Amino acid sequence: MELVCAIGVVAVVASVSVSGVNAYENRARAARAIGDIGTISVQLYRWQSNTRKFPETLAEAGLSAFVDPWGHPYRYVNVATAKNGDVRHDRNSRPLNNDFDLYSMGPDGDTGSQLNEDKTSDDIVRANNGQFIGAAEDLLR
């Protein structure tokens, strides 16, 4: 009986530990994506200062090697040359940025065109022309 109780306690402690580690790992990945988006943004502004325009793709600027912590390529849209519907919007249907849109689709690898969609809540986004970089759900608060 004592052995069964000991195994039960170990199982409870292990399950709590695993969920804590997963939460920490998700926060670390989000922090890395935020840093990557900041780094890519700086590189895009350097590109723009040299060419007087933003590139059409990250590959054009030599930034296609960046992959988010969940293994997906970062998404980029040049707002000046974007097709209607390519620019993402906040819950009030206002564009997130006036220069370029740069984001990670987050852990689920899915996204939408408006931040109040369920599938975009875990996205890591750049908004307000770089004044905000973080989780879409934090921007909507």
Backbone as CSV, one residue per row, in Angstrom:
resi,resn,N_x,N_y,N_z,CA_x,CA_y,CA_z,C_x,C_y,C_z
1,MET,0.824,-1.199,0.000,0.000,0.000,0.000,0.868,1.263,0.000
2,GLU,1.928,1.235,0.801,2.822,2.393,0.850,3.476,2.643,-0.508
3,LEU,3.805,1.560,-1.180,4.430,1.686,-2.496,3.465,2.323,-3.499
4,VAL,2.208,1.959,-3.444,1.204,2.532,-4.333,1.051,4.026,-4.056
5,CYS,1.024,4.412,-2.796,0.927,5.841,-2.431,2.153,6.607,-2.917
6,ALA,3.319,6.021,-2.740,4.553,6.686,-3.182,4.544,6.872,-4.701
7,ILE,4.109,5.867,-5.427,4.045,5.969,-6.889,3.024,7.030,-7.298
8,GLY,1.913,7.099,-6.578,0.893,8.125,-6.859,1.436,9.529,-6.653
9,VAL,2.164,9.738,-5.572,2.749,11.055,-5.292,3.762,11.423,-6.369
10,VAL,4.595,10.477,-6.763,5.590,10.727,-7.802,4.887,11.081,-9.120
11,ALA,3.800,10.394,-9.441,3.068,10.678,-10.669,2.478,12.076,-10.661
12,VAL,1.922,12.501,-9.524,1.348,13.849,-9.411,2.437,14.900,-9.564
13,VAL,3.552,14.717,-8.882,4.653,15.674,-8.970,5.192,15.736,-10.399
14,ALA,5.309,14.603,-11.045,5.816,14.579,-12.424,4.871,15.303,-13.372
15,SER,3.573,15.117,-13.215,2.632,15.781,-14.123,2.640,17.286,-13.928
16,VAL,2.764,17.742,-12.686,2.849,19.180,-12.420,4.142,19.740,-12.998
17,SER,5.231,19.013,-12.868,6.519,19.462,-13.394,6.492,19.578,-14.909
18,VAL,5.903,18.601,-15.577,5.848,18.613,-17.038,5.036,19.804,-17.526
19,SER,3.896,20.092,-16.914,3.098,21.237,-17.355,3.834,22.541,-17.101
20,GLY,4.584,22.631,-16.002,5.377,23.828,-15.734,6.487,24.019,-16.747
21,VAL,7.135,22.944,-17.127,8.199,23.009,-18.129,7.620,23.421,-19.484
22,ASN,6.462,22.875,-19.853,5.836,23.242,-21.124,5.477,24.726,-21.165
23,ALA,4.948,25.243,-20.065,4.606,26.670,-20.011,5.862,27.525,-20.150
24,TYR,6.930,27.142,-19.467,8.192,27.873,-19.559,8.731,27.821,-20.993
25,GLU,8.665,26.641,-21.609,9.153,26.483,-22.972,8.362,27.360,-23.950
26,ASN,7.057,27.439,-23.787,6.238,28.293,-24.661,6.578,29.764,-24.482
27,ARG,6.805,30.195,-23.244,7.190,31.598,-23.006,8.555,31.894,-23.621
28,ALA,9.470,30.947,-23.508,10.809,31.139,-24.091,10.738,31.234,-25.611
29,ARG,9.913,30.398,-26.222,9.769,30.450,-27.679,9.135,31.769,-28.118
30,ALA,8.141,32.218,-27.390,7.510,33.503,-27.723,8.526,34.637,-27.593
31,ALA,9.349,34.599,-26.555,10.372,35.642,-26.369,11.375,35.622,-27.519
32,ARG,11.737,34.433,-27.975,12.660,34.345,-29.115,12.021,34.914,-30.379
33,ALA,10.745,34.623,-30.599,10.056,35.157,-31.777,9.982,36.676,-31.712
34,ILE,9.730,37.226,-30.536,9.691,38.680,-30.364,11.055,39.281,-30.711
35,GLY,12.115,38.663,-30.227,13.465,39.139,-30.551,13.779,39.037,-32.030
36,ASP,13.401,37.926,-32.639,13.632,37.756,-34.086,12.903,38.826,-34.890
37,ILE,11.658,39.087,-34.526,10.877,40.094,-35.260,11.517,41.465,-35.111
38,GLY,12.027,41.773,-33.927,12.740,43.035,-33.734,13.992,43.116,-34.588
39,THR,14.749,42.033,-34.635,15.977,41.987,-35.438,15.673,42.123,-36.929
40,ILE,14.674,41.380,-37.394,14.303,41.455,-38.809,13.817,42.855,-39.153
41,SER,13.062,43.472,-38.249,12.559,44.833,-38.484,13.701,45.821,-38.674
42,VAL,14.712,45.720,-37.825,15.874,46.611,-37.950,16.537,46.408,-39.307
43,GLN,16.687,45.156,-39.728,17.294,44.874,-41.028,16.445,45.427,-42.176
44,LEU,15.130,45.343,-42.039,14.250,45.880,-43.076,14.347,47.408,-43.153
45,TYR,14.491,48.065,-42.009,14.671,49.522,-42.024,16.014,49.899,-42.644
46,ARG,17.047,49.096,-42.414,18.339,49.348,-43.063,18.195,49.210,-44.577
47,TRP,17.496,48.169,-45.000,17.244,47.964,-46.424,16.535,49.183,-47.002
48,GLN,15.517,49.633,-46.295,14.718,50.768,-46.759,15.554,52.048,-46.808
49,SER,16.461,52.244,-45.874,17.281,53.461,-45.892,18.264,53.447,-47.068
50,ASN,18.652,52.259,-47.516,19.566,52.156,-48.658,18.860,52.200,-50.007
51,THR,17.640,51.707,-50.069,16.948,51.574,-51.358,15.740,52.498,-51.506
52,ARG,15.370,53.160,-50.426,14.209,54.069,-50.405,12.864,53.345,-50.502
53,LYS,12.889,52.025,-50.302,11.644,51.251,-50.296,11.895,49.967,-49.502
54,PHE,10.818,49.347,-49.069,10.947,48.067,-48.389,10.963,46.954,-49.433
55,PRO,11.629,45.845,-49.141,11.666,44.749,-50.118,10.287,44.117,-50.279
56,GLU,10.101,43.428,-51.381,8.836,42.720,-51.619,8.751,41.442,-50.789
57,THR,9.896,40.825,-50.533,9.937,39.587,-49.751,11.120,39.631,-48.800
58,LEU,11.106,38.771,-47.804,12.257,38.667,-46.911,13.463,38.116,-47.667
59,ALA,13.218,37.255,-48.639,14.317,36.696,-49.433,15.052,37.792,-50.196
60,GLU,14.328,38.767,-50.714,14.952,39.877,-51.438,15.927,40.632,-50.550
61,ALA,15.614,40.714,-49.269,16.486,41.408,-48.317,17.511,40.479,-47.679
62,GLY,17.536,39.218,-48.118,18.481,38.256,-47.554,18.097,37.776,-46.166
63,LEU,16.807,37.814,-45.844,16.344,37.464,-44.498,15.457,36.220,-44.477
64,SER,15.491,35.441,-45.526,14.607,34.265,-45.589,15.069,33.124,-44.694
65,ALA,16.285,33.192,-44.172,16.788,32.119,-43.316,16.131,32.116,-41.937
66,PHE,15.514,33.208,-41.568,14.860,33.271,-40.264,13.628,32.356,-40.250
67,VAL,13.570,31.502,-39.246,12.438,30.608,-39.038,12.003,30.781,-37.587
68,ASP,10.701,30.827,-37.342,10.243,31.044,-35.971,10.534,29.824,-35.095
69,PRO,10.413,29.958,-33.793,10.758,28.860,-32.883,9.906,27.605,-33.064
70,TRP,8.827,27.694,-33.794,7.957,26.543,-34.037,8.215,25.930,-35.408
71,GLY,9.251,26.426,-36.105,9.661,25.842,-37.373,8.983,26.401,-38.609
72,HIS,8.249,27.512,-38.464,7.555,28.123,-39.595,8.315,29.381,-40.039
73,PRO,8.322,29.676,-41.330,8.953,30.928,-41.761,8.155,32.127,-41.251
74,TYR,8.854,33.203,-40.964,8.163,34.435,-40.578,7.397,34.958,-41.781
75,ARG,6.259,35.556,-41.532,5.424,36.118,-42.595,5.716,37.606,-42.714
76,TYR,5.795,38.081,-43.947,6.121,39.479,-44.220,5.246,39.975,-45.359
77,VAL,4.713,41.184,-45.202,3.931,41.831,-46.248,4.367,43.289,-46.333
78,ASN,4.778,43.724,-47.506,5.083,45.132,-47.747,3.738,45.830,-47.960
79,VAL,3.342,46.678,-47.030,2.014,47.301,-47.078,1.840,48.167,-48.326
80,ALA,2.899,48.839,-48.761,2.800,49.742,-49.909,2.426,49.015,-51.198
81,THR,2.825,47.768,-51.324,2.560,47.040,-52.563,1.640,45.832,-52.362
82,ALA,1.061,45.722,-51.186,0.221,44.559,-50.863,-1.084,44.579,-51.634
83,LYS,-1.553,43.388,-51.957,-2.868,43.249,-52.565,-3.919,43.430,-51.482
84,ASN,-5.088,43.820,-51.893,-6.185,43.985,-50.955,-6.449,42.649,-50.245
85,GLY,-6.484,42.658,-48.939,-6.707,41.444,-48.173,-5.445,40.824,-47.612
86,ASP,-4.267,41.236,-48.094,-3.012,40.686,-47.573,-2.576,41.351,-46.273
87,VAL,-3.025,42.573,-46.049,-2.637,43.320,-44.856,-3.546,42.905,-43.702
88,ARG,-2.944,42.613,-42.573,-3.721,42.176,-41.407,-4.282,43.374,-40.655
89,HIS,-5.401,43.148,-39.985,-6.124,44.223,-39.307,-6.393,43.884,-37.846
90,ASP,-6.592,44.945,-37.047,-6.987,44.738,-35.657,-8.493,44.466,-35.602
91,ARG,-9.037,44.378,-34.413,-10.455,44.036,-34.285,-11.383,45.120,-34.818
92,ASN,-10.866,46.336,-35.009,-11.656,47.441,-35.562,-11.431,47.613,-37.057
93,SER,-10.839,46.617,-37.689,-10.552,46.599,-39.128,-9.572,47.670,-39.566
94,ARG,-8.723,48.129,-38.646,-7.638,49.056,-38.999,-6.376,48.253,-39.256
95,PRO,-5.600,48.621,-40.275,-4.337,47.910,-40.528,-3.420,47.967,-39.302
96,LEU,-2.709,46.877,-39.043,-1.790,46.836,-37.907,-0.607,47.769,-38.097
97,ASN,-0.164,47.929,-39.337,1.016,48.735,-39.653,0.783,49.506,-40.938
98,ASN,1.536,50.585,-41.109,1.488,51.361,-42.356,2.699,51.090,-43.244
99,ASP,3.734,50.459,-42.683,4.958,50.226,-43.455,5.061,48.768,-43.914
100,PHE,5.125,47.842,-42.981,5.154,46.421,-43.328,4.576,45.605,-42.184
101,ASP,4.056,44.458,-42.541,3.509,43.520,-41.569,4.498,42.371,-41.441
102,LEU,4.878,42.048,-40.217,5.838,40.982,-39.955,5.344,40.217,-38.742
103,TYR,5.225,38.894,-38.868,4.668,38.126,-37.753,5.029,36.649,-37.844
104,SER,4.853,35.975,-36.705,4.954,34.531,-36.614,3.539,33.993,-36.420
105,MET,3.254,32.862,-37.016,1.933,32.263,-36.873,1.777,31.543,-35.539
106,GLY,2.795,31.555,-34.702,2.711,30.958,-33.386,2.750,29.439,-33.402
107,PRO,2.489,28.830,-32.254,2.628,27.381,-32.128,1.694,26.577,-33.027
108,ASP,0.505,27.098,-33.310,-0.441,26.313,-34.109,-0.173,26.404,-35.608
109,GLY,0.692,27.321,-36.040,1.027,27.449,-37.459,-0.124,27.921,-38.318
110,ASP,-1.137,28.511,-37.700,-2.314,28.983,-38.430,-2.539,30.450,-38.091
111,THR,-3.114,31.183,-39.012,-3.346,32.602,-38.788,-4.560,33.054,-39.583
112,GLY,-4.940,34.292,-39.368,-6.040,34.887,-40.107,-5.698,36.316,-40.460
113,SER,-6.623,36.992,-41.109,-6.354,38.358,-41.549,-6.743,39.392,-40.499
114,GLN,-7.494,38.982,-39.491,-7.912,39.903,-38.445,-7.546,39.303,-37.087
115,LEU,-6.996,40.130,-36.187,-6.462,39.610,-34.936,-7.513,39.056,-33.988
116,ASN,-8.763,39.409,-34.144,-9.762,38.883,-33.215,-10.279,37.506,-33.626
117,GLU,-9.718,36.913,-34.669,-10.049,35.538,-35.030,-9.357,34.601,-34.038
118,ASP,-10.017,33.511,-33.689,-9.459,32.569,-32.716,-8.087,32.048,-33.113
119,LYS,-7.905,31.768,-34.396,-6.646,31.171,-34.835,-5.474,32.142,-34.814
120,THR,-5.710,33.430,-34.590,-4.603,34.400,-34.549,-4.170,34.753,-33.125
121,SER,-4.866,34.278,-32.122,-4.569,34.706,-30.747,-3.166,34.336,-30.304
122,ASP,-2.596,33.250,-30.844,-1.252,32.846,-30.444,-0.164,33.394,-31.364
123,ASP,-0.536,34.175,-32.374,0.453,34.769,-33.271,1.322,35.777,-32.510
124,ILE,2.569,35.885,-32.910,3.463,36.927,-32.395,3.524,37.979,-33.494
125,VAL,3.060,39.184,-33.183,2.871,40.199,-34.212,3.687,41.460,-33.936
126,ARG,3.904,42.184,-35.000,4.470,43.531,-34.951,3.307,44.449,-35.306
127,ALA,3.055,45.476,-34.484,1.929,46.380,-34.738,2.344,47.817,-34.452
128,ASN,1.516,48.732,-34.906,1.754,50.167,-34.702,3.135,50.579,-35.199
129,ASN,3.483,50.069,-36.383,4.776,50.371,-37.010,5.961,50.075,-36.101
130,GLY,5.855,48.968,-35.379,6.952,48.513,-34.537,6.893,48.973,-33.094
131,GLN,5.908,49.761,-32.721,5.794,50.188,-31.328,5.361,49.044,-30.429
132,PHE,4.765,48.008,-31.010,4.369,46.818,-30.255,4.878,45.591,-30.989
133,ILE,5.537,44.710,-30.259,5.886,43.381,-30.751,5.550,42.424,-29.624
134,GLY,4.648,41.501,-29.891,4.247,40.554,-28.862,3.092,39.695,-29.320
135,ALA,2.475,39.012,-28.359,1.363,38.119,-28.676,0.147,38.931,-29.112
136,ALA,-0.545,38.439,-30.111,-1.735,39.117,-30.613,-2.770,39.292,-29.508
137,GLU,-2.890,38.292,-28.648,-3.872,38.390,-27.566,-3.534,39.525,-26.600
138,ASP,-2.245,39.824,-26.428,-1.840,40.951,-25.564,-2.169,42.297,-26.213
139,LEU,-2.048,42.368,-27.527,-2.374,43.599,-28.234,-3.860,43.905,-28.133
140,LEU,-4.669,42.879,-28.108,-6.130,43.073,-28.085,-6.662,43.439,-26.706
141,ARG,-5.858,43.259,-25.684,-6.321,43.577,-24.310,-6.493,45.039,-24.098
